[in-house]
Amino acid sequence: MRVLVVAAHPDDEVLGCGATAARLVVEGHDVHFAILGEGITSRHRHRSDIDSGEIVALHQKAHAAAAKLGVKNVVLHKLPDNRLDTLPLLDIVKIVEDLVDRIKPEIIYTHHGGDLNIDHGIVHRAVLTATRPMTGQPVREIYAFEVPSSTEWAFQRLGPSFQPNVFVDVSRTIEAKIAAMECYESEARQFPHPRSPESLRALAMRWGSVAGCAAAEAFELLRSIRPQWG
């Protein structure tokens, strides 16, 4: 099975479904990461103020994080960080369409549409647009993940709120997620920040208690289509 994770920024792929991705790899599935934004220029007053070396270094961390999860296939784009609303949506949709055309995933994991971060919502919409269920569309299932410090910090005011209905037991791979996040040391925060190791473990334990296991990642099923008759 081919699985594509479409994320807005480096670290979203780990925060959103890192432990699930690691489990899928262990189970023998073909997992791909696609990260659309360069992930750092919003920290500067002007995008042009960034040293290109900073972007290169961050993208190297993305490859290192993927390796911690066992994911070998990583595609990195350089769309403007936290400025996706300055681009025509069609341009982003075309990028996702190209990814789907080349990878032909059966399953996609991506952002939830009600996140506080504007890029997350735009990527969510771009994925839904690029995977319209037309004849020949390979994507059969789409899942939305939460990103700590973005999904819950919308405080259900941006809508729709995150309402998970699919849970993946990650009790054997949660530590791989923690290790992958350590590659993004500039994005890590101390407890009680939602991206701290302690908070990530606590979140997995919380969803695990909901699903009846030691640790879980939660997803909202956006669409599932049974294959056509053979």
C-alpha positions in Angstrom: 0.0 0.0 0.0 1.3 3.5 -0.9 0.7 6.2 1.7 1.4 9.9 1.2 1.7 12.4 4.0 1.2 16.0 2.8 2.4 18.6 5.4 2.7 22.3 5.3 6.0 22.7 7.2 8.9 20.6 8.3 7.9 19.0 11.6 4.2 18.9 10.8 4.6 15.4 9.3 6.2 14.1 12.6 3.8 15.9 14.9 0.7 14.9 12.9 1.3 11.3 12.2 5.0 10.4 12.9 4.2 7.3 15.0 1.6 6.1 12.5 4.1 6.5 9.7 6.7 4.5 11.6 4.1 1.7 12.2 3.2 1.7 8.5 6.8 1.3 7.5 7.3 -1.6 10.0 4.2 -3.2 8.4 5.8 -3.0 5.0 3.9 -0.2 3.4 5.4 2.4 1.1 5.3 5.7 2.9 6.1 9.1 1.3 6.5 12.5 3.0 5.7 15.7 1.0 6.4 19.0 2.7 5.2 22.0 0.8 6.5 25.1 2.7 10.1 25.9 3.4 9.2 26.3 7.1 11.3 29.1 8.4 11.1 32.5 6.6 8.1 33.7 8.7 10.5 34.3 11.5 12.0 37.2 9.6 10.4 40.5 8.8 10.9 39.9 5.1 11.2 36.6 3.3 14.3 37.8 1.5 16.1 38.3 4.8 16.5 34.5 5.2 19.9 32.9 4.5 19.4 30.1 2.0 21.6 28.0 4.2 19.0 28.0 6.9 16.4 26.4 4.6 18.9 23.8 3.5 19.8 23.0 7.1 16.1 22.7 8.0 15.4 20.4 5.0 18.3 18.2 6.1 16.6 17.9 9.4 13.5 16.8 7.6 15.4 13.9 6.0 17.0 13.0 9.3 13.6 13.0 11.0 12.1 10.8 8.3 15.0 8.4 8.7 14.2 8.0 12.4 10.7 6.9 11.3 12.0 4.6 8.6 10.6 6.8 5.8 13.0 7.0 2.9 10.9 9.0 0.4 10.8 12.8 1.2 9.8 15.5 -1.2 10.5 19.1 -0.1 9.1 22.2 -1.8 9.9 25.8 -0.9 6.6 27.6 -0.7 6.6 30.7 1.5 6.3 29.9 5.2 3.0 31.1 6.8 2.3 32.9 3.6 0.5 30.3 1.5 -2.5 32.7 1.4 -0.5 34.9 -0.8 -0.4 32.2 -3.5 -3.2 31.2 -5.9 -4.8 28.0 -4.4 -4.6 26.5 -7.9 -0.7 26.6 -7.8 -0.8 24.6 -4.6 -3.4 22.2 -5.9 -1.2 21.6 -9.0 1.7 20.6 -6.7 -0.4 18.1 -4.9 -1.9 16.8 -8.2 1.6 16.2 -9.4 2.5 14.3 -6.2 -0.6 12.1 -6.6 0.1 11.5 -10.2 3.7 10.4 -9.5 3.2 8.4 -6.3 -0.3 7.2 -6.8 -1.1 6.8 -3.1 -4.1 4.9 -2.0 -4.1 6.8 1.3 -3.3 10.4 2.2 -2.7 11.9 5.7 -2.8 15.7 5.8 -3.8 18.7 7.9 -7.1 19.4 9.6 -9.0 22.2 8.1 -9.7 24.1 11.3 -6.2 24.6 12.5 -5.0 28.0 13.8 -2.0 28.0 11.3 -3.3 29.4 8.0 -1.0 27.2 5.9 -2.5 24.1 7.5 -6.0 25.0 6.3 -4.8 25.9 2.8 -2.9 22.6 2.5 -6.1 20.8 3.7 -8.2 22.4 1.0 -5.5 21.8 -1.7 -5.4 18.1 -0.9 -9.2 17.8 -1.1 -9.3 19.6 -4.3 -6.4 17.7 -5.9 -8.0 14.3 -5.0 -11.5 14.9 -6.2 -13.0 11.4 -6.7 -13.0 11.3 -10.4 -12.4 8.3 -12.6 -8.8 7.1 -12.3 -8.2 8.8 -8.9 -5.9 6.4 -6.9 -6.7 8.0 -3.5 -9.3 6.0 -1.7 -8.9 7.3 1.8 -8.0 10.7 3.3 -7.3 11.3 7.0 -6.8 14.6 8.8 -4.3 14.8 11.6 -3.9 17.2 14.5 -0.8 19.3 15.0 -0.1 20.2 18.6 0.0 23.9 19.2 -2.1 24.6 16.1 -5.2 22.3 16.1 -6.1 22.7 19.8 -5.0 26.4 19.9 -7.8 27.3 17.5 -10.1 26.6 20.5 -12.8 25.4 18.2 -13.4 28.9 17.0 -12.2 28.5 13.4 -14.2 25.4 12.5 -14.7 22.8 11.8 -13.3 21.4 15.1 -11.1 18.4 15.1 -13.4 15.4 15.7 -11.3 12.2 15.4 -13.0 9.0 14.6 -10.0 6.8 13.6 -7.3 5.8 16.1 -4.0 4.0 15.4 -2.2 2.0 18.1 1.3 3.5 18.2 2.4 2.0 21.5 5.4 0.4 19.8 6.4 3.5 17.7 5.6 6.5 19.8 9.3 6.7 20.9 10.3 6.8 17.2 8.1 9.9 16.9 9.8 11.5 19.9 13.2 10.7 18.4 12.2 12.2 15.1 11.1 15.4 16.7 14.5 15.7 18.3 15.9 16.3 14.8 13.9 19.6 14.8 15.6 21.0 17.9 14.7 24.6 16.9 11.0 23.6 16.9 11.1 21.7 20.2 9.8 23.4 23.3 10.0 22.7 27.0 7.0 21.2 29.0 4.2 22.2 29.2 4.3 23.3 25.6 2.3 20.9 23.4 5.3 20.0 21.3 7.4 19.0 24.3 8.3 15.2 24.5 6.2 15.0 27.7 3.2 16.5 26.1 3.5 14.4 23.0 3.6 11.2 25.1 0.7 12.5 27.2 -1.4 13.2 24.0 -0.7 9.7 22.7 -1.7 8.2 26.1 -4.9 10.3 26.1 -5.9 9.0 22.7 -4.8 5.5 23.7 -7.2 5.7 26.7 -10.0 6.6 24.3 -9.2 3.8 21.9 -8.3 1.1 24.5 -4.6 0.9 24.1 -1.4 2.3 25.7 -0.8 5.0 23.1 -2.5 6.2 19.9 -2.6 8.8 17.3 -6.0 10.2 16.3 -7.3 11.1 12.9 -10.5 12.4 11.3 -11.6 10.3 8.4 -12.4 12.8 5.6 -13.3 10.3 2.9 -13.3 6.6 2.2 -14.3 5.0 -1.0 -14.4 1.3 -1.6 -12.6 0.2 -4.8 -14.8 -0.5 -7.8 -15.8 -4.1 -8.6 -13.0 -6.1 -10.2 
